[in-house]
Amino acid sequence: MQQQATTAPKEETSNAAAELAAGWKLECTYSLLPPEFYVFQRPDPVPSPRLLALNLPLCVELGLDPSLLQSHGGAEVFSGNRLPVGSKPLAMAYAGHQYAHFTLLGDGRALLLGEQISPDGTRRDLHFKGSGPTPFARRGDGKAAIGPMLREFLVGEFLHAVGTPTSRALAVVATGETIYRDRPLPGAVLTRVASSHIRVGTFQYAALQKNPESLRALTSYTLWRHYPHLVAQKNPALSLLQEAIHRQARLIAQWMNIGFVHGVMNTDNMAISGETIDLGPCAFLDTYHPDAVFSSIDHYGRYAYSRQPAIAQWNLARFAEAILPLINSDKRTAIQLAQEALETFPEVFHQAWLDGIRNKLGLQTPQNGDLELIQDFFTALQETKADFTLAFRALAEGSEPQATSTDAQPMLTRWYQRWRKRLELEPSPYEQILASLRSVNPAIIPRNHKINSVLDAAENGNLSPFLQMLEALRDPFEKRANYPEFREPPPPGSPPCVTFCGT
């Protein structure tokens, strides 16, 4: 399925658009790639755009004027009815392994507007989601609903707050349309920001074209966007693979350390930049279980919590396959070099994971027996069905983690006593260690059941719970006595959380 690019849409020149241009510094360098990588297309017009949420801190980071964008004109821009100066909306072409099955894909309901140049010179993609069907839509309606788009907003802001590289929502606009999933839902368009949307699947698509120049152009562009320091390396393509491996290993370690389950780790959802993208059926652990799955379509647990490192390495192997011709002209040599690079993933991941867990437990100076202590903690969490987030937070607040039943509590009590004894080997005072733990173990996460409640209210016109949860998630390390409900796990006996991709 090769799509030909059409003529780029003309920029808006109306007075209203000129007013909104204050702060916009958009370029679209992706459109300089060979035309098989995209199709130019305008967003579908929407009847009644209304701004639901605007990310004010992100506006400032991007050099945009929040006061201007909070107007009706801002709703017009973020709905796609009016394009900011410099934008060249296009749907990106890519392929991907979806649940291990290879298929041709592309932005079926999304458009890249361009890259906003921030005041510090940082270049970040501006991307619509839910802006109408594209030639890649595969019989989909190309639309999005309010609930899933606000969900991306909440999860992205939380990941950002805890220091995990991620795409973030800039704005969500209600469109005034009704879309149909399992029931009629109010429509919305999300504007998200990411370092880029170049994916493993983008390289798989390039390799499928059997055009060495296209693959070379994509590789050069990716190096320019994300890794300019690698251009002068003896083997830039191999260096790109090695850097992607390191970034993804560290990213997945961060996911694991906060109990995050992405839910749909297809190769088209893995960004070469090392950021978290496509926050669809993701969720966070409540009770700890290594095989936790939340996505409604992950029937066999391919993307379960504990399988995320192995899947990331598998995806990176597909990236390596795509760029083999650039690693070395001799295929056997290229395979050997790629394999050697891929074999570093487990060690890089394990060290990043271990460093993160040591920080979460206050183990500042390595000691014999630390790994056993850590492993025993996870065993105790699983056996006692303790809450993942609250268990770590309890340690930070100087108390025992709590099991779901009193009969199981002794197991956690025994571990807690071992942990307190271990902390006596640290040079820092206990209170100082606790303060450090409170800075890395969030008190509040995007609880699955709370998100559902907040989004149900938003779909019915009440945004107050959403705004309250957003405020809490942006400062998740505070106890937030004014929002105690966001700390609480689901009531005992609650049905398992199920998430959906929104299409």
PyMOL commands that set and color helices and strands:
alter all, ss='L'
color gray80, all
select helices_A, chain A and resi 15-20+29-32+35-37+56-62+66-69+72-79+146-161+200-208+212-226+228-230+236-257+267-269+305-327+331-342+345-361+370-384+388-396+406-423+430-438+448-459+464-473+484-486
alter helices_A, ss='H'
color red, helices_A
select strands_A, chain A and resi 26-27+38-40+50-54+90-92+95-98+101-104+110-117+123-129+144-145+168-180+184-194+260-261+283-284
alter strands_A, ss='S'
color yellow, strands_A
deselect
rebuild
show_as cartoon
